[in-house]
């Protein structure tokens, strides 16, 4: 059982850090932050983990009855919409028109959408979903969610810390949020149109 937990946490962390859409979503909200950047990743990761748990639960119930390719296509489009929204939000925040009170709920919601629609996360969950016992499945799903949440929190804290280094801070604070938000909008739009 400890090996399952370790594999789950590692898979969750790998999934969170390997997704370019995750980085594109969170970089504009992390660059230049003096405090609380880790909370951005924590909220996003919590939403992502919760979404992954819900999607995995549905997958376990409907595994034999659903044509996964068509579900994947629509899930990617929904993830594209979330990515597009994060890009617009990042650009608005850069222009000073973002509402920080909505930020926490928005980051949590976008993480939830990514977790619900992330086919790659479900692929990482399939081996335990189809072969493990109920306690092993619960342990793996929980560990996966914890690993992805902690990795995203560490990533956003690292982005914020790196962006405050004097040699990089002015260039990063100016260009990275704008570039990441624009790429996020482009990739999100392409996903919505089904180009990827």
Residue frames as a rotation matrix with the C-alpha (Angstrom) as fourth column:
UNK 1
0.556 0.831 0.000 0.00
0.831 -0.556 0.000 0.00
0.000 0.000 -1.000 0.00
UNK 2
0.350 -0.465 -0.813 2.81
0.184 -0.817 0.546 2.52
-0.918 -0.341 -0.200 0.72
UNK 3
-0.706 -0.628 0.327 4.14
0.403 0.023 0.915 1.93
-0.582 0.778 0.237 -2.80
UNK 4
-0.086 0.776 0.625 0.71
0.973 -0.069 0.219 2.71
0.213 0.627 -0.749 -4.26
UNK 5
0.739 0.365 -0.566 0.56
0.548 -0.814 0.191 5.95
-0.391 -0.452 -0.802 -2.25
UNK 6
-0.090 -0.879 -0.469 4.05
0.112 -0.477 0.872 6.98
-0.990 0.026 0.142 -3.35
UNK 7
-0.718 -0.118 0.686 3.29
0.661 0.193 0.725 6.18
-0.218 0.974 -0.060 -6.99
UNK 8
0.285 0.927 0.242 0.06
0.952 -0.303 0.039 8.15
0.110 0.219 -0.969 -6.76
UNK 9
0.624 -0.118 -0.772 1.67
0.272 -0.893 0.357 11.27
-0.732 -0.433 -0.526 -5.27
UNK 10
-0.462 -0.883 -0.083 4.46
0.137 -0.163 0.977 11.09
-0.876 0.440 0.196 -7.86
UNK 11
-0.507 0.359 0.784 2.02
0.862 0.216 0.459 10.62
-0.005 0.908 -0.419 -10.74
UNK 12
0.598 0.783 -0.171 -0.09
0.791 -0.611 -0.030 13.54
-0.128 -0.117 -0.985 -9.53
UNK 13
0.334 -0.572 -0.749 2.95
0.061 -0.780 0.623 15.80
-0.941 -0.254 -0.226 -9.22
UNK 14
-0.695 -0.614 0.374 4.26
0.362 0.151 0.920 14.74
-0.621 0.775 0.118 -12.63
UNK 15
-0.091 0.759 0.645 0.89
0.993 0.017 0.121 15.35
0.080 0.651 -0.755 -14.23
UNK 16
0.737 0.429 -0.522 0.60
0.535 -0.842 0.064 18.82
-0.412 -0.326 -0.851 -12.66
UNK 17
0.162 -0.783 -0.601 4.10
-0.119 -0.620 0.775 19.92
-0.980 -0.054 -0.194 -13.67
UNK 18
-0.666 -0.478 0.573 4.12
0.420 0.394 0.817 18.35
-0.616 0.785 -0.061 -17.14
UNK 19
0.191 0.840 0.508 0.99
0.953 -0.036 -0.300 20.06
-0.233 0.542 -0.807 -18.42
UNK 20
-0.791 -0.525 0.314 1.86
0.593 -0.785 0.181 23.19
0.152 0.329 0.932 -20.39
UNK 21
-0.042 0.859 0.510 -1.74
0.274 -0.481 0.833 24.33
0.961 0.175 -0.215 -20.01
UNK 22
0.604 0.194 -0.773 -1.25
0.785 0.023 0.619 24.28
0.138 -0.981 -0.139 -16.23
UNK 23
-0.358 -0.841 -0.405 1.81
0.835 -0.483 0.264 26.52
-0.417 -0.244 0.876 -16.50
UNK 24
-0.733 0.120 0.669 0.10
0.420 -0.694 0.585 28.83
0.535 0.710 0.458 -18.98
UNK 25
0.330 0.944 0.010 -2.90
0.503 -0.185 0.845 29.18
0.799 -0.274 -0.535 -16.69
UNK 26
0.758 0.056 -0.650 -0.95
0.652 -0.103 0.751 30.00
-0.025 -0.993 -0.114 -13.56
UNK 27
-0.286 -0.954 0.094 2.15
0.956 -0.291 -0.045 31.90
0.071 0.077 0.994 -14.71
UNK 28
-0.318 0.146 0.937 0.30
0.257 -0.938 0.234 35.21
0.912 0.315 0.261 -15.22
UNK 29
0.714 0.661 0.230 -1.19
-0.075 -0.255 0.964 34.95
0.696 -0.706 -0.132 -11.74
UNK 30
0.763 -0.472 -0.441 2.15
0.638 0.444 0.629 34.13
-0.101 -0.762 0.640 -10.11
UNK 31
-0.118 -0.879 0.461 4.75
0.867 -0.318 -0.383 36.39
0.484 0.355 0.800 -11.73
UNK 32
-0.491 -0.239 0.837 5.61
0.013 -0.963 -0.268 39.34
0.871 -0.121 0.476 -9.55
UNK 33
0.651 0.758 -0.040 3.48
0.024 0.033 0.999 38.26
0.759 -0.651 0.003 -6.58
UNK 34
-0.273 -0.728 0.628 5.07
-0.673 -0.322 -0.666 39.23
0.687 -0.605 -0.402 -3.30
UNK 35
-0.720 0.107 0.686 2.86
-0.571 0.473 -0.672 37.04
-0.396 -0.875 -0.279 -1.12
UNK 36
-0.016 0.882 0.471 0.51
-0.468 0.410 -0.783 34.15
-0.884 -0.233 0.406 -1.49
UNK 37
-0.167 -0.061 -0.984 1.59
-0.977 0.141 0.157 32.74
0.129 0.988 -0.083 -4.86
UNK 38
-0.975 -0.213 -0.065 1.62
-0.198 0.964 -0.177 29.29
0.100 -0.160 -0.982 -3.30
UNK 39
-0.460 0.877 0.143 -2.09
-0.080 0.119 -0.990 29.77
-0.884 -0.466 0.016 -2.47
UNK 40
0.078 0.441 -0.894 -2.86
-0.946 -0.250 -0.206 30.27
-0.314 0.862 0.398 -6.17
UNK 41
-0.508 -0.368 -0.779 -1.34
-0.643 0.763 0.058 26.88
0.573 0.531 -0.624 -6.92
UNK 42
-0.970 0.171 0.174 -2.94
-0.029 0.629 -0.777 25.33
-0.242 -0.759 -0.605 -3.86
UNK 43
-0.151 0.977 -0.150 -6.43
-0.446 -0.202 -0.872 26.49
-0.882 -0.065 0.466 -4.86
UNK 44
0.109 0.135 -0.985 -5.91
-0.990 0.107 -0.095 25.49
0.093 0.985 0.145 -8.48
UNK 45
-0.748 -0.496 -0.441 -4.48
-0.457 0.867 -0.201 22.15
0.482 0.051 -0.874 -7.40
UNK 46
-0.772 0.545 0.327 -7.33
-0.121 0.380 -0.917 21.54
-0.624 -0.748 -0.227 -4.96
UNK 47
0.195 0.863 -0.466 -9.86
-0.724 -0.193 -0.662 22.25
-0.661 0.466 0.587 -7.70
UNK 48
-0.092 -0.339 -0.936 -7.91
-0.912 0.406 -0.057 20.07
0.400 0.849 -0.347 -10.12
UNK 49
-0.952 -0.306 0.019 -7.70
-0.279 0.840 -0.466 17.24
0.127 -0.449 -0.885 -7.61
UNK 50
-0.415 0.882 0.222 -11.41
-0.252 0.123 -0.960 17.46
-0.874 -0.454 0.172 -6.84
UNK 51
0.306 0.505 -0.807 -12.23
-0.900 -0.124 -0.419 17.49
-0.312 0.854 0.416 -10.54
UNK 52
-0.468 -0.569 -0.676 -9.97
-0.733 0.677 -0.064 14.51
0.494 0.466 -0.734 -11.13
UNK 53
-0.922 0.169 0.348 -11.67
-0.148 0.676 -0.722 12.61
-0.357 -0.717 -0.598 -8.31
UNK 54
0.036 0.992 -0.117 -15.10
-0.479 -0.086 -0.874 13.33
-0.877 0.087 0.472 -9.77
UNK 55
0.244 0.009 -0.970 -13.99
-0.965 0.098 -0.242 12.38
0.093 0.995 0.032 -13.28
UNK 56
-0.770 -0.575 -0.275 -12.34
-0.534 0.818 -0.214 9.20
0.348 -0.018 -0.937 -12.01
UNK 57
-0.647 0.614 0.452 -15.49
-0.210 0.427 -0.880 8.28
-0.733 -0.664 -0.147 -10.10
UNK 58
0.393 0.783 -0.483 -17.58
-0.695 -0.092 -0.713 8.74
-0.603 0.616 0.508 -13.21
UNK 59
-0.109 -0.539 -0.835 -14.99
-0.926 0.361 -0.112 6.77
0.362 0.761 -0.538 -15.20
UNK 60
-0.927 -0.265 0.266 -15.13
-0.360 0.829 -0.428 3.89
-0.107 -0.492 -0.864 -12.74
UNK 61
-0.241 0.926 0.291 -18.92
-0.199 0.246 -0.949 3.77
-0.950 -0.287 0.125 -12.94
UNK 62
0.677 0.642 -0.360 -19.23
-0.391 -0.102 -0.915 4.17
-0.624 0.760 0.182 -16.70
UNK 63
-0.278 -0.956 -0.088 -16.01
-0.561 0.087 0.823 2.57
-0.780 0.278 -0.561 -17.95
UNK 64
-0.702 -0.033 0.712 -17.70
0.374 0.834 0.407 -0.09
-0.607 0.551 -0.573 -20.03
UNK 65
0.194 0.939 0.283 -20.61
0.816 0.006 -0.579 2.00
-0.545 0.343 -0.765 -21.31
UNK 66
0.694 0.071 -0.717 -18.90
-0.094 -0.978 -0.188 5.15
-0.714 0.198 -0.671 -22.60
UNK 67
0.624 -0.523 0.580 -17.06
0.743 0.170 -0.647 5.77
0.240 0.835 0.495 -25.85
UNK 68
0.346 -0.524 -0.778 -14.02
0.672 -0.440 0.596 7.55
-0.655 -0.729 0.200 -24.37
UNK 69
-0.594 -0.624 0.508 -12.85
0.800 -0.390 0.456 9.20
-0.086 0.677 0.731 -27.63
UNK 70
-0.023 0.653 0.757 -15.97
0.542 -0.628 0.559 11.35
0.840 0.423 -0.339 -27.95
UNK 71
0.841 0.256 -0.476 -15.88
0.540 -0.341 0.770 12.24
0.035 -0.904 -0.425 -24.25
UNK 72
-0.027 -0.955 -0.297 -12.20
0.821 -0.191 0.538 13.18
-0.570 -0.229 0.789 -24.62
UNK 73
-0.475 -0.117 0.872 -12.95
0.763 -0.548 0.342 15.49
0.438 0.828 0.350 -27.56
UNK 74
0.449 0.741 0.498 -15.56
0.325 -0.655 0.682 17.44
0.832 -0.144 -0.536 -25.63
UNK 75
0.747 -0.255 -0.614 -13.49
0.621 -0.062 0.782 17.45
-0.237 -0.965 0.112 -22.47
UNK 76
-0.348 -0.930 0.116 -10.56
0.900 -0.297 0.321 18.98
-0.264 0.216 0.940 -24.34
UNK 77
-0.236 0.347 0.908 -12.86
0.528 -0.738 0.419 21.68
0.816 0.578 -0.009 -25.71
UNK 78
0.831 0.552 -0.067 -14.06
0.322 -0.379 0.868 22.49
0.453 -0.743 -0.492 -22.22
UNK 79
0.352 -0.806 -0.476 -10.45
0.777 -0.032 0.628 22.59
-0.521 -0.592 0.615 -20.99
UNK 80
-0.479 -0.488 0.730 -9.71
0.839 -0.500 0.216 24.91
0.259 0.715 0.649 -23.93
UNK 81
0.360 0.700 0.616 -12.50
0.353 -0.714 0.605 27.22
0.863 0.000 -0.504 -22.79
UNK 82
0.884 -0.091 -0.459 -11.02
0.444 -0.144 0.884 27.28
-0.147 -0.985 -0.087 -19.28
UNK 83
-0.116 -0.993 0.028 -7.58
0.902 -0.093 0.421 28.01
-0.416 0.074 0.906 -20.73
UNK 84
-0.265 0.141 0.954 -9.03
0.655 -0.700 0.286 30.80
0.708 0.700 0.093 -22.86
UNK 85
0.761 0.634 0.141 -10.73
0.291 -0.527 0.798 32.24
0.580 -0.566 -0.585 -19.77
UNK 86
0.587 -0.622 -0.518 -7.49
0.649 -0.021 0.760 32.14
-0.484 -0.783 0.392 -17.77
UNK 87
-0.396 -0.740 0.544 -5.69
0.918 -0.335 0.213 33.93
0.024 0.584 0.812 -20.60
UNK 88
0.088 0.526 0.846 -8.27
0.386 -0.801 0.458 36.71
0.918 0.286 -0.273 -20.69
UNK 89
0.925 0.255 -0.282 -8.19
0.336 -0.202 0.920 36.90
0.178 -0.946 -0.273 -16.91
UNK 90
0.178 -0.949 -0.260 -4.38
0.886 0.040 0.463 37.12
-0.429 -0.312 0.848 -16.95
UNK 91
-0.478 -0.317 0.819 -4.46
0.727 -0.666 0.167 39.98
0.493 0.675 0.549 -19.47
UNK 92
0.482 0.722 0.496 -7.15
0.221 -0.648 0.729 41.82
0.848 -0.241 -0.472 -17.48
UNK 93
0.804 -0.245 -0.542 -5.12
0.566 0.036 0.823 41.37
-0.182 -0.969 0.168 -14.29
UNK 94
-0.241 -0.956 0.167 -2.02
0.958 -0.207 0.198 42.75
-0.155 0.208 0.966 -16.05
UNK 95
-0.381 0.188 0.906 -4.05
0.424 -0.835 0.351 45.79
0.822 0.517 0.238 -17.06
UNK 96
-0.994 -0.085 0.069 -5.17
-0.026 -0.435 -0.900 46.25
0.106 -0.896 0.430 -13.47
UNK 97
-0.347 0.936 0.060 -8.83
-0.866 -0.345 0.363 45.45
0.361 0.074 0.930 -14.06
UNK 98
-0.339 0.197 -0.920 -8.93
0.117 0.979 0.166 42.00
0.934 -0.051 -0.355 -12.41
UNK 99
0.416 0.567 0.711 -11.11
-0.715 -0.280 0.641 41.58
0.562 -0.775 0.289 -9.32
UNK 100
-0.622 -0.776 -0.105 -8.93
-0.520 0.510 -0.685 39.90
0.585 -0.371 -0.721 -6.68
UNK 101
-0.338 0.573 0.747 -12.01
-0.803 0.239 -0.546 38.93
-0.492 -0.784 0.379 -4.65
UNK 102
0.750 0.627 -0.209 -13.08
-0.629 0.579 -0.518 36.69
-0.204 0.520 0.829 -7.53
UNK 103
0.013 -0.860 -0.510 -9.55
-0.911 0.201 -0.362 35.39
0.413 0.470 -0.780 -8.01
UNK 104
-0.683 -0.321 0.656 -9.68
-0.634 0.707 -0.314 32.60
-0.363 -0.631 -0.686 -5.43
UNK 105
0.182 0.836 0.518 -13.00
-0.226 0.548 -0.805 31.23
-0.957 0.029 0.289 -6.65
UNK 106
0.731 0.083 -0.678 -11.92
-0.671 -0.098 -0.735 31.61
-0.127 0.992 -0.016 -10.27
UNK 107
-0.310 -0.918 -0.245 -8.63
-0.914 0.359 -0.188 29.77
0.261 0.166 -0.951 -9.78
UNK 108
-0.585 0.178 0.791 -10.42
-0.386 0.797 -0.465 26.99
-0.713 -0.578 -0.397 -7.90
UNK 109
0.495 0.867 0.047 -13.07
-0.311 0.228 -0.923 26.75
-0.811 0.442 0.383 -10.63
UNK 110
0.497 -0.379 -0.781 -10.53
-0.847 -0.016 -0.532 26.61
0.189 0.925 -0.329 -13.45
UNK 111
-0.649 -0.725 0.231 -8.58
-0.760 0.627 -0.170 23.93
-0.021 -0.286 -0.958 -11.59
UNK 112
-0.210 0.686 0.697 -11.84
-0.278 0.642 -0.715 22.00
-0.938 -0.343 0.056 -11.19
UNK 113
0.748 0.478 -0.461 -12.56
-0.537 0.027 -0.843 22.24
-0.390 0.878 0.277 -14.92
UNK 114
0.006 -0.838 -0.546 -9.03
-0.933 0.192 -0.304 21.07
0.359 0.511 -0.781 -15.74
UNK 115
-0.733 -0.278 0.622 -9.38
-0.566 0.755 -0.330 18.17
-0.378 -0.594 -0.710 -13.33
UNK 116
0.161 0.902 0.401 -12.78
-0.276 0.431 -0.859 17.18
-0.947 0.028 0.319 -14.72
UNK 117
0.887 0.292 -0.357 -11.67
-0.373 0.000 -0.928 17.36
-0.270 0.957 0.109 -18.33
UNK 118
0.068 -0.981 -0.183 -8.07
-0.973 -0.106 0.206 16.22
-0.221 0.164 -0.961 -18.16
UNK 119
0.877 0.273 -0.395 -7.87
-0.403 0.866 -0.297 13.04
0.261 0.420 0.869 -20.18
UNK 120
0.024 -0.946 -0.324 -4.17
-0.285 0.304 -0.909 12.66
0.958 0.114 -0.262 -19.42
UNK 121
-0.485 -0.125 0.865 -4.90
-0.871 -0.013 -0.490 12.51
0.072 -0.992 -0.103 -15.70
UNK 122
0.528 0.772 0.354 -7.46
-0.772 0.610 -0.179 9.80
-0.354 -0.178 0.918 -16.31
UNK 123
0.619 -0.402 -0.675 -4.96
-0.316 0.660 -0.682 7.82
0.719 0.635 0.282 -18.36
UNK 124
-0.492 -0.845 0.209 -2.61
-0.500 0.077 -0.863 7.89
0.713 -0.529 -0.461 -15.36
UNK 125
-0.352 0.447 0.822 -5.48
-0.890 0.113 -0.442 6.67
-0.291 -0.887 0.358 -13.18
UNK 126
0.371 0.635 -0.678 -6.62
-0.848 0.530 0.032 3.83
0.380 0.563 0.734 -15.43
UNK 127
-0.382 -0.533 -0.755 -4.25
-0.249 0.846 -0.472 1.09
0.890 0.008 -0.456 -14.23
UNK 128
-0.998 0.012 0.070 -5.39
-0.065 0.216 -0.974 1.32
-0.026 -0.976 -0.214 -10.63
UNK 129
-0.346 0.937 -0.053 -9.00
-0.889 -0.345 -0.302 1.96
-0.301 -0.058 0.952 -11.65
UNK 130
0.380 0.533 -0.756 -9.29
-0.802 0.597 0.018 -1.31
0.461 0.599 0.654 -13.50
UNK 131
0.056 -0.431 -0.901 -7.06
0.017 0.902 -0.431 -3.54
0.998 0.008 0.058 -11.40
UNK 132
-0.835 -0.489 0.252 -7.00
-0.207 -0.145 -0.967 -2.32
0.509 -0.860 0.020 -7.83
UNK 133
-0.362 0.697 -0.619 -9.21
0.905 0.421 -0.055 -3.07
0.222 -0.580 -0.783 -4.87
UNK 134
0.600 0.684 0.416 -11.52
0.542 -0.730 0.417 -0.33
0.588 -0.024 -0.808 -3.57
UNK 135
0.795 -0.349 -0.496 -9.05
0.311 -0.467 0.828 0.75
-0.520 -0.813 -0.263 -0.80
UNK 136
-0.266 -0.929 0.259 -6.18
0.738 -0.023 0.675 0.80
-0.621 0.370 0.691 -3.33
UNK 137
-0.092 0.322 0.942 -8.26
0.863 -0.446 0.237 2.88
0.496 0.835 -0.237 -5.72
UNK 138
0.885 0.466 -0.007 -9.17
0.391 -0.735 0.554 5.35
0.253 -0.493 -0.833 -2.97
UNK 139
0.459 -0.802 -0.382 -5.54
0.425 -0.179 0.887 5.57
-0.780 -0.570 0.258 -1.81
UNK 140
-0.411 -0.637 0.652 -4.27
0.868 -0.055 0.493 6.12
-0.278 0.769 0.576 -5.35
UNK 141
0.201 0.571 0.796 -6.90
0.751 -0.612 0.249 8.74
0.629 0.547 -0.552 -6.23
UNK 142
0.950 0.137 -0.280 -6.29
0.301 -0.638 0.709 10.62
-0.082 -0.758 -0.647 -2.98
UNK 143
0.178 -0.972 -0.151 -2.53
0.527 -0.035 0.849 10.47
-0.831 -0.231 0.506 -3.40
UNK 144
-0.282 -0.211 0.936 -2.77
0.952 -0.180 0.247 11.62
0.116 0.961 0.252 -7.01
UNK 145
0.610 0.611 0.504 -4.85
0.527 -0.788 0.318 14.64
0.592 0.072 -0.803 -5.97
UNK 146
0.850 -0.356 -0.388 -2.50
0.225 -0.420 0.879 15.51
-0.476 -0.835 -0.277 -3.13
UNK 147
-0.098 -0.952 0.289 0.56
0.753 0.119 0.647 15.19
-0.650 0.281 0.706 -5.38
UNK 148
-0.141 0.083 0.987 -0.89
0.875 -0.456 0.163 17.44
0.463 0.886 -0.008 -8.08
UNK 149
0.855 0.504 0.127 -2.03
0.370 -0.762 0.531 20.01
0.364 -0.407 -0.838 -5.50
UNK 150
0.631 -0.680 -0.374 1.34
0.305 -0.226 0.925 20.21
-0.713 -0.698 0.065 -3.75
UNK 151
-0.267 -0.753 0.601 3.21
0.887 0.053 0.460 20.36
-0.378 0.656 0.653 -7.06
UNK 152
0.179 0.386 0.905 1.08
0.743 -0.656 0.133 23.24
0.645 0.648 -0.404 -8.34
UNK 153
0.975 0.138 -0.175 1.50
0.222 -0.655 0.722 25.12
-0.015 -0.743 -0.669 -5.07
UNK 154
0.246 -0.963 -0.111 5.28
0.475 0.020 0.880 24.67
-0.845 -0.269 0.462 -5.27
UNK 155
-0.217 -0.304 0.928 5.30
0.976 -0.090 0.199 25.69
0.023 0.948 0.316 -8.94
UNK 156
0.577 0.494 0.651 3.42
0.516 -0.838 0.178 28.95
0.633 0.233 -0.738 -8.39
UNK 157
0.896 -0.332 -0.297 5.58
0.132 -0.438 0.889 29.79
-0.425 -0.835 -0.349 -5.37
UNK 158
-0.016 -0.956 0.294 8.70
0.696 0.201 0.690 29.11
-0.718 0.215 0.662 -7.45
UNK 159
0.039 0.106 0.994 7.47
0.911 -0.412 0.008 31.22
0.410 0.905 -0.113 -10.36
UNK 160
0.904 0.359 0.233 6.75
0.232 -0.868 0.439 34.11
0.360 -0.342 -0.868 -8.00
UNK 161
0.661 -0.715 -0.227 10.13
0.214 -0.111 0.971 33.78
-0.719 -0.690 0.080 -6.24
UNK 162
-0.168 -0.735 0.657 12.05
0.897 0.162 0.410 33.58
-0.408 0.659 0.632 -9.52
UNK 163
0.260 0.350 0.900 10.20
0.786 -0.618 0.014 36.60
0.561 0.704 -0.435 -10.88
UNK 164
0.992 0.107 -0.064 11.31
0.123 -0.765 0.632 38.68
0.018 -0.635 -0.772 -7.89
UNK 165
0.187 -0.982 -0.018 15.04
0.842 0.151 0.517 38.15
-0.505 -0.112 0.856 -8.60
UNK 166
0.237 -0.049 -0.970 16.33
0.029 -0.998 0.058 41.62
-0.971 -0.041 -0.235 -9.31
UNK 167
-0.747 -0.626 -0.225 18.00
-0.205 -0.105 0.973 40.81
-0.632 0.773 -0.050 -12.65
UNK 168
-0.874 0.420 0.246 14.79
0.457 0.532 0.713 39.32
0.168 0.735 -0.657 -14.04
UNK 169
-0.466 0.788 -0.402 11.97
0.628 -0.026 -0.778 41.01
-0.623 -0.615 -0.483 -12.17
UNK 170
-0.240 0.425 -0.873 11.21
-0.398 -0.863 -0.311 43.96
-0.885 0.273 0.377 -14.45
UNK 171
-0.712 -0.058 -0.699 11.46
-0.696 0.193 0.692 41.96
0.094 0.980 -0.178 -17.68
UNK 172
-0.900 0.376 -0.222 9.50
0.380 0.925 0.024 39.00
0.214 -0.063 -0.975 -16.31
UNK 173
-0.464 0.759 -0.456 6.83
0.445 -0.245 -0.861 41.11
-0.766 -0.603 -0.223 -14.68
UNK 174
-0.287 0.323 -0.902 6.30
-0.641 -0.764 -0.069 42.95
-0.711 0.558 0.427 -17.94
UNK 175
-0.432 -0.026 -0.901 6.48
-0.885 0.201 0.419 40.21
0.171 0.979 -0.110 -20.54
UNK 176
-0.994 -0.052 -0.095 5.72
-0.040 0.992 -0.117 36.79
0.100 -0.113 -0.989 -19.03
UNK 177
-0.473 0.879 0.059 2.13
0.173 0.158 -0.972 37.43
-0.864 -0.450 -0.227 -17.91
UNK 178
0.124 0.516 -0.847 1.24
-0.737 -0.524 -0.427 39.00
-0.665 0.677 0.316 -21.25
UNK 179
-0.487 -0.390 -0.781 2.94
-0.833 0.475 0.283 36.28
0.261 0.789 -0.556 -23.32
UNK 180
-0.989 0.118 0.092 1.58
0.072 0.914 -0.400 33.42
-0.131 -0.389 -0.912 -21.17
UNK 181
-0.252 0.958 -0.138 -1.93
-0.058 -0.158 -0.986 34.89
-0.966 -0.241 0.096 -21.28
UNK 182
0.074 0.235 -0.969 -1.79
-0.934 -0.323 -0.150 35.35
-0.349 0.917 0.196 -25.05
UNK 183
-0.750 -0.375 -0.545 -0.48
-0.547 0.814 0.193 31.81
0.371 0.443 -0.816 -25.63
UNK 184
-0.833 0.508 0.219 -3.15
0.130 0.565 -0.815 30.55
-0.537 -0.651 -0.537 -23.22
UNK 185
0.063 0.875 -0.480 -5.84
-0.492 -0.391 -0.778 32.24
-0.868 0.285 0.406 -25.32
UNK 186
-0.110 -0.177 -0.978 -4.38
-0.990 0.102 0.093 30.82
0.084 0.979 -0.186 -28.54
UNK 187
-0.936 -0.264 -0.234 -4.01
-0.245 0.963 -0.111 27.26
0.254 -0.047 -0.966 -27.22
UNK 188
-0.626 0.768 0.137 -7.43
0.051 0.215 -0.975 27.40
-0.778 -0.603 -0.174 -25.54
UNK 189
0.126 0.663 -0.738 -9.03
-0.779 -0.395 -0.487 28.59
-0.614 0.636 0.467 -28.77
UNK 190
-0.422 -0.361 -0.831 -7.29
-0.827 0.529 0.190 25.84
0.372 0.767 -0.522 -30.75
UNK 191
-0.993 0.080 0.090 -8.49
0.024 0.866 -0.500 23.21
-0.118 -0.494 -0.862 -28.25
UNK 192
-0.279 0.955 -0.100 -12.03
-0.227 -0.167 -0.959 24.55
-0.933 -0.245 0.263 -28.46
UNK 193
0.247 0.332 -0.910 -11.92
-0.934 -0.167 -0.314 24.27
-0.256 0.929 0.269 -32.23
UNK 194
0.804 0.079 0.590 -10.50
-0.104 0.995 0.009 20.76
-0.586 -0.068 0.808 -31.98
UNK 195
0.729 -0.565 -0.387 -7.23
-0.575 -0.198 -0.794 21.55
0.372 0.801 -0.469 -33.75
UNK 196
-0.312 -0.900 0.304 -5.00
-0.932 0.228 -0.282 19.72
0.185 -0.371 -0.910 -31.28
